[in-house]
Amino acid sequence: MSRTVLILREPEIRRLLDPASCRVAVEEAFSAYATGRAALPGVINLDLPERRGEIHVKAGHVREEPSYAVKIVSGFTDNPERGLPATDGMILVFDAETGAPAALLLDHGAITHLRTGAAGAVAAKHLARADARVVGVVGCGEQARYQIEALDLVRPLREVRIWGRRSEKARARAAELASRPGMAERCRFVAVDSVREAVEGADMVVTVTPSREPLVRAEWIARGTHVTAVGSDGPEKRELFPEVLARADRVVADSKEQCLRLGEIHHAVASGVLAEDEVDAELGEITAGITPGRVRDSEITVCDLTGVGVQDVASAALVLERARAQGCGERLPL
């Protein structure tokens, strides 16, 4: 019996995986994880400080689904100066019946970008006020764009404030988003000079930096604000002062176990301002209807997104399903 593996490259993958469908797939994956229908091993983190690089390996399987996946993604801060993308990687998909390789998704991190943006949108859908329209974005890299594009699917935006350590990059990101059709006609995009300017008075705050020092202070967060923390995906990273979580009415994790090791929750618990049992829920418990999302407009909500493997599995499965249906990709014999 001859065996083949399907090779899909980034341009094909981007055509096959749109932000709206990715959000639905990721929301379903969170629910599967929360209800015990997903296997999720621990994350492997490898830092190369001498190269200003970091590597993450994540894997997972949604039970009864035909495949499982392993993702390897890297981030090398100095790459743009070399004319290379800061993020790279691939996803390996295997047949869950036999363990045989089924597909190699050479996405260069595209699926990671899309599924991370999708997770931010899922968090906002359930935790942000229904009338939230103004977002402050702390960070101006590629993920800032994905977060904004996905967020607009669930909370149509009126104003986006973007802060970055390099003001010229923040201005460039704001200009890029302002030039896009759709949102640009009804939304104001502005680069701001400080984190405080981005955060104060915003209905939603999204943090997307590789910072190892806290940036967002509790006193800047107004009643009724939702905060999605995305950048703290390693034990040394942090973007929120612990008091932000202490002040919040609801603290939600994508994976409580993982957030206690890697995320903003990890730092808040370590500093003594938050107890482990004060983490209200996992995001999947909310998407599955096990526990409610936002209850009152006045609540401050924080969702700690460290990134879980089922997001990658669900997104990769959708890509593979569509590729097979459309006859995309290249078949190579094993």
N, C-alpha and C positions, 0 to 999 in steps of 0.2 A: 504494500500500500504506500503510494507516494505521499509525502507530506510537504507542505509549503508554508511559508510565513508571509504575511501581508506587510509590505513596507509603505507607510504613509509619511509624507513630508509636510513641512509647515504650511505651505500655500494651500494644499489640499485640506489639511486639518482645519485651517481658518475658514475655509468655505463650508465645511461640514458642521462646525460648531458655532452657533450664533449665541449671543449673550442671553436672549430670552429663554431658549431651550436649555442652555447650560444652567440657568437659575432653577428651572423646574427640576432638572436632574439632581442638582446639588441639594435642593430642599428634600426631595424624596430620599436621598442618601442619608441626610441627617436623621430623618425619621426611622430609617432602617437601623441605623447605629443605635438610636435610643431605645428601640424595641427589641434589641438582641438579635436582629437579623443580619448583622454584619460582623465579620472578624477583622480586628484592627490591631496589628502588632505595634510595638513602640517605634518611635522615630529614631533613625540613626542620624546624628549630627556630626559632621567632620569640619573643623575649622582649619584654615591655612592662613594664620595671621601674618606670616611673612610675605604672603601674596595678596593679602586683603581679600581672601576668598572664603566662602562657606559652601558646604555641600549638605543637602538633606536627602535622605532616602525614606520614602513612605510607601506603604503597601496596604492592601485590603481586599476583602471579598464580601460581597453581599450574597448571603446564602440563597441557594437555588438559582442564582444567575449563572450563565454559561461560562463566565471567565473571571479571572482575578488579575490584578495588575500590581506592578512594582514601578515606582517612579524614582528617577534620580534627577535632581535639579540643583544647579549651582548658581551662585551669585558672586561675581568678582568685580569689586568696586572700581578698579582702575581700568577695566576693559574699554569703556567709552573713549578714553584717551588713546587707546590703541586702535580705535576704529572698529571695535567689536562690541556686541551687545553685552550689557552687564549680566544678563540672565541667560542660561543655557540649560539643556537637559533633554531627556527622553522618557518615554513610558513603555515598558515591556508588558504585553498582555499575553496571558497564558490560558489554555483551555482548562476549565475547572474539572472536567471529567477525566482527562488524561495527564494533565500537567505539561502538555506539549506547547511550545511557543506558538502563539496564534498571530501576533502582530507586533511590529516595532513602529512606534509612533515617534518619528524624529521631529518633534514639535518645537525644539529650542526654547522650551519653557512657556509656549503659548497657552497650553491647557492650564498650567499653573496660574498664569495671569488671569485667564477667563474664569476659572473655578473659584479663585480667591475673590474676584470682583463679585461673582455670583453669591458667595457666602455673605459678603457685606450687604448685598441686596436682601437676602433672606432675613438677616438680622434686623434690618430696618423695616422690612415688611411687618414683622411681628412686634417690634419693640419701639419704633419711632411713632410719634404722634401722627394721626391720619392727615393733619394739615401741615406737616413739616415740609418746608420748601427751601430753606436756607441751610447750606452745608459749609462747614469750615473744614478744609483738608490740610492736614499737617504732613507735608511731604509732597514733592512734585515730580517723582520718578514715574516710570511706566505704570506702576500699579495705581497711582493716583488717577490716571485716565480710566483704567478698567473699573475702579470703584465708582467713579462718577457716572460712567455710562450705564453700569448695572443698577446703581441707585436710582437713576432717573426712570427706570422701568417700574419701580414700585412707589416712588414719591416724586412726581414730576417737579423738577427743580426750577426755582426762580432766581436764585443767586448762589454762586459758587465762589468761595474765597480760598485762595491757594497760597500757602506759605512754604518756602524752601530755604535751606541754608544759603543757597546761591540764588540771589534775587533774579538774576538773568534767566535762570532755568525756570523759576516760578512764573515769570512773565511769559516765557516761551510756551509753557504748558497752558497757561490761561489763553494765550492767543491761538494755540492749536485747537483747543476745545471750542473757542468762540467761532472758529472758521467752519465747524462741522454743521451740516444741515440738521434740522430737527430741533435739537435743544437750543441752538444759537438764537433762534427767532424769539424765544420767550425767556431766556436765561441770561443773566449778567455774569460774566466771568472776570474776576479781578485778582491780581497778585497783591498780597499784603506784605508789610515789612516785619511783622512779628507774629509769633504763635498766638499771642493774646488777641490780636486783631482778627485772626482767623476764627478763634473760638468764641469770644464774647458775643452773645446775642444770637448765635447760630442755633437752629433747631436740631441739627445733627452735626456731629464731629466725627471725622474719620482720620485716624493716624496711620501713616504708611511710610515710616522711615526705618532705617537700620540703627536707630539711636541706642546707645548704651547708657544714656543719661536721661532722666525724665524731662519732659517738655511741657506737658499740659497740667496746669494747676487747678485745684478743686474750686477755688473762688471765682474762676472764669466761667464755670459751668452753670448756666441758668436752670431754674426749675423747668421741668418738661423736656429737657435735652436728652437725646440719645447719643451715646458714644460707642463707636465701633473701633476697637484697637486691633490693628492688623500686623504691625511690624514686629512685635515681640514674639518671634518664632524660635528663639534660642534662649538658654538660661541667663545669658548676660545682657540681653536686649531689654529695653524698657522705654516707654514713651509717656506714660502717665505717672504723675506723682501718686503714691499709694493712697493719699487722702481723697483722690477722685473716686476710688472704689469704696472707701469708707463712707463717703457722702451719698453714694448711690442708693436708691431705693431697691433696685434690682441689679444683681450681678449674675451674668449668664456666661457660661463657657461653651466652646464647641465640644471640648472633651475635658471634663473636670480633672481626670487623672493627668492628662497631658498639661493642662494649664497650671496645675500645681507644681509642675517641673520646669515649664518653659515660659509661661506668659506673664501678663500683668498681674494675674491672680497670684502667681508664684511670689512676686515681689511684695505684694500687699500682705500676704500671709507671713512671709519672712520678716517683714517690718513690724508685725504685730497689730496692724490696724484692721485686719480682716481675719476672721476665723474660717477654717475650712467649711464648716457647716453653714456659713453665711453666703456661700455660693448658692443662689436660688435654684438654678436649673441648668441643664444642658440645652443648647439650642434645639437639638432634635426632640427633646421632650416637649418643647413648645410647638414645633412644626407637626408633631404627631398628635397633638391635642391632649397630651398627658397633663400638662400644666399650662396655665394661661400666659400670654405674652403681656404686653402693656395693659394695665388695668385702669390707670388714671392718667389724665393729661399732665398732671403736675409731677409725675414721677421722673426722676433721673435714672436712666437705664444705661448699663455698660455691658457690652458683649466682647469677650476676649476671644479672638480668633487666632489660634496658633496653627491651624491647618491640619485636617485629618485625612487619612488615606482614602476614606470612602468617597471624598469629593473627587479625587483623581480617578478612582475606579468607575464611578458613575459617568463622569465626563468622557473617559476613554471608551467606555462601553457604548455610549451614544455615537461617538465618532465612528467606531468600528461597525455598528449596526447600519449607519447611513452609508459608509463606504462600501459595504457589501451590497447594499440595495442598489447603489448607483454604479457599481463596477469600478470604483476608484482604486488607485494604488498599484503597486507592483508586486507580483508574486515571485518569491524566490524559493527554490527547493532547499529543503533541510538536509 
